[in-house]
């Protein structure tokens, strides 16, 4: 019974619940970004580049002739799906940029306190502990 109580205390601790909520929201955000890239961003780019469907760009690694990625997968033909890779790279860049913007805003609302200036020996100018009574570098007696 003790282990069950410990687990309950652990699982209901604030930071664990916050992390779980963050993972769920992150997964949902990832799906939204993937849809944004594959359904909204890449089609116009493909159109401008001559009607290219990036999700269907691949290099077959077999002598079996295939014309689409779906056909290659159905036939079991190994492929290098570089179009999917391009989509995933763009997904990553958008997610990374969105996280950057969020962190930047969070840092704007919660600015860090300026770092405390380290105490220095008045004689040799080396950094010393705040509670030091003698400099460990030049052995001068400190006030």
Residue pairs with C-beta under 8 A, 6 or more apart in sequence:
10 16
11 17
29 95
29 98
30 91
30 95
33 91
33 94
33 95
33 98
34 87
34 91
36 94
37 87
37 90
37 91
37 94
38 55
38 87
41 90
42 54
42 55
42 87
42 90
45 54
46 52
46 53
46 54
53 83
54 83
54 86
54 87
55 69
55 83
55 84
55 87
56 68
56 69
56 83
57 69
57 81
57 82
57 83
57 86
58 69
58 72
58 79
58 80
58 81
58 82
58 83
58 84
59 79
59 80
59 82
60 66
60 72
60 77
60 78
60 79
61 77
61 78
61 79
61 80
62 77
62 78
64 75
64 77
66 72
66 75
66 77
69 79
69 81
69 83
69 84
72 79
73 79
118 127
119 127
119 128
119 129
119 130
119 132
120 126
120 127
120 128
121 128
121 135
121 137
121 138
121 140
121 142
122 140
122 142
123 135
123 138
123 140
124 135
124 137
124 138
124 140
126 135
126 137
126 138
128 135
128 136
128 137
128 142
132 142
133 141
133 142
134 140
134 141
134 142
135 142
